[in-house]
Amino acid sequence: MEPVRKNLTISISATSYKRARVWAANHEISLSRLVEAFLSTIDINKTALQCIGFDGARQTLVRRLDKGM
């Protein structure tokens, strides 16, 4: 039996949403499963940025997030 599932509400840019929907459709997976898979890979002993291998400047990250990249 699968554990009880919980809802998660997030806010992302329209560009990020569209890219995620396209990627998920191309890989025959729902956005919920995609987010679940991503969250399950996060190492709680690292920051989220370390988990995705980002080592750039904070300004670069903010610019990328603002552009939905």
Secondary structure, DSSP 8 states (H G I E B T S, - for coil): -------------HHHHHHHHHHHHHTT--HHHHHHHHHHH--TTS-HHHHTT--S-HHHHHHHHHTT-
